[in-house]
Amino acid sequence: MSIIVNLDVMMAKRKISLNELSERVDLTLSNLSILKTGKAKAIRFSTLESICRALECQPGDILEYANDEKKNNER
């Protein structure tokens, strides 16, 4: 199972920098960077809500599920 984080895509669409988003959602740059690069193991709903509010998007615009079995069967 793989969850893909498309935060960088939404940030580019909204033309917002990591610094600006960090200020808007009151999250440290390092924690936001970990999330942006897909290295986060979890995200709080309150954090996801703040990000969605700041970017005017839905959670599904940021998070995507990729079925690893499908990828393995294609090889």
NUROGU-134523 format. One record per residue (C-alpha): residue in one letter; x, y, z. Coordinates in steps of 0.001 Angstrom, whole numbers, plus 500000, padded with zeros to 6 digits. Layout:
// NUROGU-134523
<residuo = A&x = X&y = Y&z = Z>
...
//
This chain:
// NUROGU-134523
<residuo = M&x = 500000&y = 500000&z = 500000>
<residuo = S&x = 501288&y = 503408&z = 499101>
<residuo = I&x = 499951&y = 506863&z = 499832>
<residuo = I&x = 501244&y = 509551&z = 497508>
<residuo = V&x = 501400&y = 513119&z = 498781>
<residuo = N&x = 500706&y = 515709&z = 496082>
<residuo = L&x = 501218&y = 518735&z = 498308>
<residuo = D&x = 503879&y = 520173&z = 496002>
<residuo = V&x = 501456&y = 519992&z = 493067>
<residuo = M&x = 498736&y = 521873&z = 494954>
<residuo = M&x = 501238&y = 524447&z = 496184>
<residuo = A&x = 502376&y = 525064&z = 492601>
<residuo = K&x = 498768&y = 525371&z = 491391>
<residuo = R&x = 498061&y = 527934&z = 494121>
<residuo = K&x = 501440&y = 529646&z = 493630>
<residuo = I&x = 502285&y = 529457&z = 497302>
<residuo = S&x = 505734&y = 528896&z = 498790>
<residuo = L&x = 506632&y = 526490&z = 501553>
<residuo = N&x = 507390&y = 529461&z = 503821>
<residuo = E&x = 504009&y = 531059&z = 503202>
<residuo = L&x = 502107&y = 527813&z = 503710>
<residuo = S&x = 504071&y = 527170&z = 506886>
<residuo = E&x = 502941&y = 530520&z = 508281>
<residuo = R&x = 499315&y = 530009&z = 507226>
<residuo = V&x = 498961&y = 526553&z = 508789>
<residuo = D&x = 501242&y = 527200&z = 511772>
<residuo = L&x = 503471&y = 524231&z = 511023>
<residuo = T&x = 507268&y = 524234&z = 511085>
<residuo = L&x = 509107&y = 524297&z = 507781>
<residuo = S&x = 510776&y = 520991&z = 508578>
<residuo = N&x = 507486&y = 519207&z = 509336>
<residuo = L&x = 505848&y = 520662&z = 506241>
<residuo = S&x = 508860&y = 519638&z = 504159>
<residuo = I&x = 508656&y = 516071&z = 505495>
<residuo = L&x = 505009&y = 515959&z = 504445>
<residuo = K&x = 505710&y = 517557&z = 501070>
<residuo = T&x = 508424&y = 515035&z = 500201>
<residuo = G&x = 506205&y = 512085&z = 501143>
<residuo = K&x = 508404&y = 511005&z = 504068>
<residuo = A&x = 505693&y = 511526&z = 506701>
<residuo = K&x = 504255&y = 508411&z = 508331>
<residuo = A&x = 501040&y = 510128&z = 509448>
<residuo = I&x = 499136&y = 513401&z = 509366>
<residuo = R&x = 496653&y = 514757&z = 511865>
<residuo = F&x = 493214&y = 515588&z = 510549>
<residuo = S&x = 493546&y = 519067&z = 512059>
<residuo = T&x = 496761&y = 519617&z = 510059>
<residuo = L&x = 495145&y = 518290&z = 506890>
<residuo = E&x = 492170&y = 520568&z = 507495>
<residuo = S&x = 494444&y = 523603&z = 507913>
<residuo = I&x = 496342&y = 522786&z = 504725>
<residuo = C&x = 493115&y = 522300&z = 502771>
<residuo = R&x = 491769&y = 525593&z = 504086>
<residuo = A&x = 494971&y = 527446&z = 503151>
<residuo = L&x = 495140&y = 525889&z = 499671>
<residuo = E&x = 491355&y = 525920&z = 499108>
<residuo = C&x = 491315&y = 522260&z = 498140>
<residuo = Q&x = 490016&y = 518865&z = 499234>
<residuo = P&x = 492038&y = 516160&z = 501060>
<residuo = G&x = 491890&y = 514049&z = 497895>
<residuo = D&x = 493743&y = 516804&z = 496040>
<residuo = I&x = 496683&y = 516286&z = 498398>
<residuo = L&x = 496586&y = 512560&z = 499200>
<residuo = E&x = 496318&y = 509732&z = 496689>
<residuo = Y&x = 496245&y = 505957&z = 497141>
<residuo = A&x = 498315&y = 503787&z = 494799>
<residuo = N&x = 497762&y = 500049&z = 494817>
<residuo = D&x = 501187&y = 498366&z = 495018>
<residuo = E&x = 499742&y = 495005&z = 493925>
<residuo = K&x = 498688&y = 496517&z = 490628>
<residuo = K&x = 502209&y = 497901&z = 490125>
<residuo = N&x = 503766&y = 494487&z = 490936>
<residuo = N&x = 501418&y = 492649&z = 488539>
<residuo = E&x = 502380&y = 494969&z = 485673>
<residuo = R&x = 506034&y = 493865&z = 485813>
//
